[in-house]
């Protein structure tokens, strides 16, 4: 394995780790957004006198 191959492998590993981190952050953001939407919906039901589950 020559120097170029080692550098290429290292860059691939860094890219894979970065993509994983971005994916985790995106999933976390989506979960936070869904939770906020659920809370807003529950608050609206309470304001309108509906049943809050």
Secondary structure, DSSP 4 states (H G I P E B T S, - for coil): --HHHHHHHHHHHHHHHHHHHHHHHHHHHHHHHHHHHHHHHHHHHHHTT----
